[in-house]
Each structure stands twice: as C-alpha cells, then as structure tokens.
C-alpha cells in the first residue's frame, strides 16, 4: 500500500525531461526527479521510493532511504532552528520539520533529539519530542518472553524507559542491565513481566534462556577450572559479569547469594572462592 512517509514500490507511468511520474494509486501521480532516479529507467519499471512532500506541498519521491520513516521513534540531529521551528537531519535534502509546539526543553542546532515522526492535521510529515502523546503506557496483550526491537528513551530512577516497536513504553531496570545504554539506541529486548496494570518490564536477556541452577553450575565450574577463585563478585561492574557469565548483575548476585547460603562459596573483597569441602 502506498503511503506518505513510507517506502513503497511504484511503477513508472510516464516521463518528462525533468523526471518521471510514478503511479501512486489513491495518492495520484508522484514525481521523481531524474537526479533522484536510477540512471536507466523505462516506462513500466518498478522502483522502491520514499514518498514525501516538496516545499510547495506536492508529493515527490526519492530512491534515497531516510534515517527514519512515518511512525518511527528515532534520535535525530537538529540542523537549524528558525521562526518556523527546528529542522532535523534525516538523510534527505529536505529536512524534517519539528514545529515549536512539539519542542520540549531547549532545542539548539547540533543537539540530538529523540522524536516521533508523524503526519500532522495538514498531512505534513513532521516530528515531535512529546513522545507520551504517541506512545501507550500499557500493552497487556504482550506475553512474557516475547522479543522486540526497542528504542532507549530517558533515564529514570529505576532504569531506562524504552519504546517497544515504536508503540508502547517499557522499562529496562538498572539491576538487569549488562552494559551502559545510550538514549536513542535500538536493541533487542524481551518482555520480562506484564504487570497487573498492563505496564511492561523488559530485560536485555532472554527471560527463559537460563535457569538458576544453570547459572550456579556455571559459577562452580568456572571456580573449579580457576584454582577455586574468580576475581568477580557482587561489586564487579555489570559488563564484566555479563562477559564472563552471560547474565545480568542482578541474576549473578542472586546466584552467588544462594551458593553462599549453601556454603559452597566464600565471598571475598576481591571476588568469590570455592569453599573447602
């Protein structure tokens, strides 16, 4: 289906010295300039093109792929700010407008902003920093263990808010992180829990990948293979724990806590030691 702000596959209907007209279906003819078209085009050829607006309001196409498309939540750089609003670099000659009404905080040239790309009431492709107006707080239909592409949002007291598939908010807890996160980065996350109120807790690790027994067995095996001592413990950085055991710091601490209670290990300042039989 042909849509404004998305990549579609359209057929060349006719051509002029200036370029080509593509069959946009209900949108009508869409103009593709020769400089934005492949070198050899003929009537009847089908092209993958991105449809957006010319400065005069008409629909045009380009074979270039923008950094983000309609509906995406994405981090973009501010190129300039003028009386109209902020203009964002999204990889096309015509920059993406973010009207003043869609700003949050100070917006200056050179700054990266996390935005939602949407169509305004005039069917213009624009951007907004007011993500809460577009992203739903709850997703009770999601299931534990499902994996999704998420976009990291702002830091909170508990962790990082993340947008699930450009539609729903989820939360990545600090205690479950295996490395530092950056606002705007995309990664694969897993539904750890669907709360009673429909809000989503996320994890960077598959929630059913390992069991507590598996983790404990791995710790003991590594201790035995390293003369009974490992220089990793409850004060080690999450990245080091994940690199060695493939789990978050929270899960690791739970595992060594159980092993300590079972008197199978000793916890020392510099790491953990296999308890003497």
N, C-alpha and C positions, 0 to 999 in steps of 0.2 A: 504493500500500500504506500502510495506517495504521500509524504508529509513534509511540511515546513520544518526545518531544523533537524532533519534526519537525512541519512544517506539512502538513496533509492536507485533502482536500476531502471533507466528510462531510454526510450527509443528515439533516434533522430528522425524527425518528421520532415524537416526542410532546412535549407541552409541559405545564408546570405554572405556577402563579402565580409561582414563583421563577425559572423559566427553561425551557430546552429540553434534551431528551435527543437526542444525535446517535448515529447508527449507526456504532460504531467497529469493526465486523467482529469479528475474533477478540478484540479488547480489550473487547468488550461496549459497553454504553451509556456515552457520555461526556457529562457535564453541562456546559452552557453557561449561565451566569447571564445574566439579562436586561441587566444593566449592561455585560456584555462582548459583547453581541449587537447586530447592526444594529437600527435602530428598527422596521422592518417585516419580521417573519419569519413564515413559514407552514409548516405541515406539508408535507414533500416538498422544501422548499428545500435547496439545497446551499451550504455555506459553507466558505470557506478558514479553517481554525482551527489554532492551535498547541496541541498536547496536552502537558500536564504534570501534576504531582501537586498536589493540595490538601494543606494541612498535616496533614489526617487520613489521608493516604495514598491517597485516592480519585483517580481520573482526572478532570481538568477540562479545559475548552477555553477559549480566548480568541481573539478576532479580532485582537488585538494581535500584532505581529511582534517577537520578542525580538532583541536585538543579535546573538546567536549561537544556533546550534542544535546538536543532537547531532552530535558528530564534529568540530565546528569548533575551530580554534586561533584564539584571539582575545584582545585586550587589553581587560580589564575593570577597573573601579574598585572597590576594597574599600569597602563602605559601613560595615561594623562587624565587630568581632571579639569573640566571647564564648566561653563554655565549650564550645560545640559546634564552633566553627571560625570561618572567615571567611565573610561573606556579601557577594556581589558584585552590583552593579547591572547587570542585563542587560535592562532595559527593561520588566520585568513587576512587578506588585505583590508577588508572592512572589519574593524574591531568591534567587540561585543560591548554594547551599552549597558551600564548599570545606573539606572536613574537615581537621583538624590534620595528619593523616597525609600530606596532599597538599601541604603547605606546603614552600617552600624559602626559607631565609633569613628575615629579619624581615618579617612581614606586618602592616601597620598601616592603620587607616582613612584613606581619602583617597589611598592608593597605588594605582597601576596595576599589575596583574599579568598576565602572559601565561599563558594556561591552555588546556587541552584540556577540552572538555565531553564527558562520557561517562556511561554507566549503570554504577552500582556493582553489587555482588552482590545487593543488595536491589531492583534496578531503579529506584533513585532517580537523578534527573538531578543530577550533581554536577560539580565542576571540579577539575582538578589542575594544579599548576605543574611536575610531574615529566614533562616532555614526552618525555624519552628512553624512558620506559616505553611510549609510544604511537606514537612516530614511528620509522619504519625508517631505518637508516643507509644502506641501499643500494637502488637501483632500476635494476638492469641492463637492464630491458626498455625504459627510456626511450630516445628517439632524439635525436641532435644536431639542433638546430633547432626542436624542439617548444616550444610556448609554454604556460605555465601561470600560474595565479594563485598567488602565493606570499605568505607572511606572514613579515615580517622578525623574526628572533629576536635572540639576544645577539651582541655584538661578540666577535671572536676576533683573534688576532694577524694573520691573513691577510685578514680581511674580516668579513662577517656571515653567520651561519647563517640559513637561511631554510627554512620548511616549505612543501613543494610540495603543493598541493591537499590540505592537512591530513593528509598521509600519509607523506611522505618528506623527509629532510633534504637540502638542497643548500647550496652555498657561493657567495656573491657576493664576489668578490675586491675589495679596496680599489682595486687598479690598474684595475679595469674600471668603477668607479662613475662616474656622470656627475653625481651630486648627493649630498648627505648623506642618510642613511637614519635612520628612527626605528623603534625596537623596536615591533612590533605593527602597523605599517602594512602594507597589502596593495598589491601591484603586479604587473604582468605581467613575467615573466622568461622567458628562453629557455635551453634546455639547450645549454651551450657544449661540454661534454665529458662522456662517460661513462667514468670511469676504469676501469682493469683490475680494481680491487676492487669495482666497481659503484657507487662513490660518484659524486655528481653535482656538476659545476661549472656555475654559472649565469652568465648575462650579462643586463644590463638592456636590451641591444640585440639585434635580430635578428642571428643569427650569420652569415647569408648576405646581409645587406642591402647591404653594400658590399664591394668588393674593395680591395686595397692600391693598385692603380692608380687606382681611382676617387678615393680619399682624396688621393693625391698630386696628381692632376689638379685636384682642388678647391682644394688649397692654392696651387698655382701660379696658377690662375685668379683667386683672391682677391688674391694678391700683385700680379698684373698690373693688376687693377682698382683697386688702392690705392697707386699710385705705387711699387710694388716693396717695400712694408713693411707688416707686420702686427704690432700690439702684443700678440701672443700667442706663447708659447713653451713650453719644457719645464718652466718654473717657474710657469706660469699655473694657476689653480685649475681643477679638473675641470668645474665649472659653466660657466665662460667658454668652455672648449674645446668643450663639448657644444653650447652655444648658437650658436657660430659654425660648427662643422663637423659636428655631429650624431654625434660618435663619442666614445669614452672617451679619457681622457688617455693611457692605455697605447697605444692604437692610433695616436693622434696622434703621440706621441713616436717610435713605430716608423717612421711615415711621414716625419717630418722628418729622422730619422736616415738613412734611405735617400736622401732628397733631398740631404742634406749630403754624403754619400759620393759621390754623383753630381755634386757641385759645382754643383748647381742653386740652392742657397740658402746663405746665411750665417746662423749662429745667433748672435744678439747678446744682451746682458743684457736689453734691453727688448722683444725679440721676434725675428722672423725677417725676413730681407731677401733679395730676389731677387738672385742672383749676376749680376754683369755678364758679358755674353757675351764 
